[in-house]
Amino acid sequence: MPDAIHVHPHDVRDEGASRVVEEITNRTGLRTIVAEVVTLEERHPYPRGQLPHNPRHSVIVSRATLEVPLAAGLFAGLSVRPLLSSAARAGEDYLQTLRAAAQPHGTAVIPWLKALNGAFAGEPEAICVRIVGGKPIATWLCPNRAETAEVVSRLAQGVLERHPATAVLLDRFRYPDWSGAEVAPERLLTCFCDTCRELMEKDGIDLVLLETELARLTALAHRDPRLLLTRGLPLPARDALEHWLAFRQKSITTLVTTVAERLRAWGRETGHFAGELWLNLWPPSFAPLLGQDYRALGTVCDGAKHFPYHRLGGGADLAGLVESIAGRERPALREEVFRALLALLRLPGAPTLESFLREGFPVEFVKRETALAKEAFGPGTPVFAGIQAWDTPLEEIGTACRAARNGGADGLFFYCYGWAGLEALDEIGRILAR
Ligand SMILES: [Zn+2]
């Protein structure tokens, strides 16, 4: 059972690689570290609190930069290249330091890459996703652009050539959700770039109907979100939306298949990589909305981690979405929007928005989502469950682990070293020793 723990670059830079590896080894007993190679636009820890054992920072905000110094020439001829962090620009390779410290402990370091989402140098607007109406999201590449598969493949190859690994975790093969540097629900409405519009029309999508409907729904959301969430859509509009969601899933599956084939072929030809390709996926209840089709992806990857962080609402910032739709001032409307969203996504109910903000989903959510993922993947492809080890009472770490195992998880990926307190790391050690 490949249990693992996630580590961010600042953990290693601020605490020192030896200390990070020793704390993980001594407290948790884990021998697999999943190390972030491209960061997100993210507050650490998310969404609140302080880094409990970082000696230099109480909070860090990362900027979606590449943290390993790959040569710019690797991306020659392409519209974009990942933007290097200042440390990587100075030649520092934190992954190298971490691997050197991990090696004497027999600990594996798995690179964790972000595929479509990141900060890019060059001309991101040439190949990034566009919201209905045409506004670009410059930090998110369009899955249907031919160059995108090339950017992602070269990034993975560059990292794996420098850092041989038994597996690689590929994240953010999907469309944008509503959160990023800020909460913005219209980010859900991509991609309407020229390439996608052409492909959608070829696929038989009625673009005029789809765009009119999305514009109408957006206007309704601003005017009265209750109507948006409670009134059923007319059938042609519902068909167009479903067709669009299916098109998005097909687009992501095609891209993942292309990148996986290229990486495996490159690994065979060069001898640089013969490991497993793991995906990082949203829990199954959210996945189809973001372009992730578990059934199809399960046949392409060698395993996947999903992240049903129950206290956070399954990794989704539901509270942020509710607030951005209903505003802060109208508690009754917020409650209504929250209930409607749960119903829309067929999610288990927290009794009220207030209790959700306090306690998240019931821990049963971890079992349910893991079982759904297992069912979609079938017995041959492992599912690893992300376990929330921060911003949660200690006893719930164990409850979440049991729930994941009862759902059929093939491994537990603890999230994450830097956000969890040392007592949480000790608790992980006790759970895994049982
Ligand atoms: Zn597009």
Residues whose N, C-alpha, C, O or C-beta is under 5 A from the ligand:
A	BS01	ZN	V129 C142 N144 C191 F192 C193 C196
